[in-house]
Amino acid sequence: MALEKLTEQNLIEISWGKPMTLVVSPQGDTQEIGTIEQAFFWLRKRWPVTDHNRDLALEYVDAAMHCLVTVGAARKAFHSAAKTAGFMPGDKNTDLAAAR
């Protein structure tokens, strides 16, 4: 039996609740993070700073992907990392309420 080559077409992304909107440029461009896989990708590949909050968010998001912590805990860590990275998460009250 041959193993199927993984492509973007057969990868599954899991919703992590209400999308979190990040302001990613001084001009006001935004990026919606709607899945835990998107959060993981952004933390690993698109994050502008490597600091404690980013490292902690990476750990929490990875742990949530492996069902070791709640998705709410991962969202809360991601939100904190986004604030310290200067992404100014939009709709802060809703995002934090969803993380609890």
C-alpha positions in Angstrom: 0.0 0.0 0.0 1.5 3.3 -1.1 1.3 6.3 1.3 -0.6 9.2 -0.1 1.5 12.4 -0.5 0.2 15.1 1.8 -0.9 18.2 0.0 -2.9 21.3 1.0 -5.9 19.7 -0.5 -6.2 16.9 2.0 -5.2 18.7 5.2 -7.9 19.4 7.7 -8.1 22.6 9.8 -10.0 22.7 13.0 -12.0 25.8 14.0 -11.0 27.2 17.3 -14.1 29.3 17.8 -14.9 32.8 16.8 -12.1 34.1 14.5 -9.6 36.4 16.1 -8.8 39.5 14.0 -5.3 40.9 14.1 -4.3 44.3 12.8 -1.1 43.4 10.9 0.0 46.8 9.4 0.0 50.4 10.3 -2.4 50.9 7.4 -5.0 48.8 9.2 -4.7 45.6 7.2 -6.2 42.7 9.1 -5.8 38.9 9.3 -8.4 36.6 10.7 -7.2 33.6 12.6 -10.0 31.1 12.5 -8.3 27.8 13.1 -5.7 26.5 15.5 -3.5 25.5 12.6 -3.5 29.1 11.4 -2.5 30.3 14.8 0.3 27.8 14.9 1.5 28.9 11.4 1.4 32.6 12.3 3.3 32.0 15.5 6.0 29.9 13.7 6.3 31.7 10.4 4.8 35.2 10.5 5.5 36.5 14.0 7.5 39.7 14.1 9.1 39.1 17.5 10.5 36.1 19.4 9.7 36.7 23.1 8.3 34.9 26.1 4.7 35.4 25.2 5.2 34.1 21.6 7.0 31.0 23.0 4.3 30.4 25.5 1.6 30.8 22.9 3.4 28.3 20.7 3.5 25.8 23.5 -0.2 26.3 24.4 -1.4 26.1 20.7 0.7 22.9 20.1 -0.6 21.4 23.4 -4.2 22.2 22.4 -3.7 20.6 19.0 -2.7 17.4 20.9 -5.7 17.8 23.3 -3.4 18.4 26.3 -4.8 21.9 27.2 -8.1 23.6 26.3 -8.5 25.6 23.2 -9.6 28.5 25.4 -6.2 28.5 27.1 -4.4 28.5 23.7 -6.6 31.4 22.5 -5.8 33.4 25.7 -2.0 32.8 25.2 -2.2 33.7 21.5 -4.1 36.9 22.3 -1.4 37.9 24.9 1.3 37.2 22.3 -0.5 39.2 19.7 -0.7 42.2 22.0 3.0 42.1 22.8 3.9 41.6 19.1 2.0 44.8 18.3 -0.8 43.1 16.3 -3.4 45.0 18.3 -6.0 42.2 18.3 -9.4 43.5 17.3 -12.6 43.0 19.3 -10.7 42.4 22.5 -13.7 41.8 24.8 -15.2 39.1 22.6 -11.9 37.4 22.1 -11.1 37.2 25.8 -14.7 36.1 26.6 -14.3 33.3 24.2 -11.0 32.2 25.7 -12.5 31.7 29.2 
